[in-house]
Amino acid sequence: MVESSAIGTVLGETLVNINTYGYFEQVYRHHSFTKAARAAMISPQGLTKAIRMLEAELGVSLFDDSTGS
């Protein structure tokens, strides 16, 4: 059975779902979590959670959280 959530579990280890990499690409392309969520047809909260899980798995911050002000 395929998991529809942003993560899966294999042998007790949490893994990021392949869709999460597409979400990352959408955020990069649109420079906006809101626009990326709309393009990916998921909620902004779901997108944020997926990106945070990807960052945790990779051990890096993928986006700068500063607002530029």
N, C-alpha and C positions, 0 to 999 in steps of 0.2 A: 504494500500500500504506500502511495506517495504522500508525503507530508505537504500540506498547503501552507504551513507557517514559515516564518523566515528562517527557522532552524530545524535541524533533524538531530537524531541521536543515534550514534553507531558505537556499539560496545561501551556504552556508558559515557562517551565523550560527545560534547555538544559541537555540532558542525553547522556552518552557515550554508543555507540553501543556495543553489545556483542562481535563483532569481535575485538574490541580494546583490550580486555583481552587476546585474542590469540596473538595479536601483541606484547603485553607485554611479554608473555611467550616466544615468538621467540627471542626477544632481550635478555632476561635472558639466554636462552639456547645457543645462538650463541655468546654472549658477543660482539656483533657488530650490529649497526643499519643497516649497508649496507648489511651484510649477512642475517639479519633478514628480511629486506625488500625483498631481493631476494627470500627467502624461503616463505614469505607470498604473493609473487607476487604483490607487490605494490611498488610505488616509495619511495625512502628514505625520500623525503620531506613529503609525505603522512603519512608515519610511524611516523616521528618526530612530525607532527601535532597531530596525534591520541594519542601519548604518552603524549604530553603536555596537551591535553584536559583531559586525564585520571588523570594526576597529579593535574590539577586544580579541578576536581570533588572530588578527594580524599583529597586534601589539603596537599599533601606531595610530596617530590621529590623522584622519584622511582629509579633514577640512579645517580651515582656520575659523574659530568661533567669533573672531572679532567683527564688529559691525563697521569698521572703517571710519568711525567718528572720532 
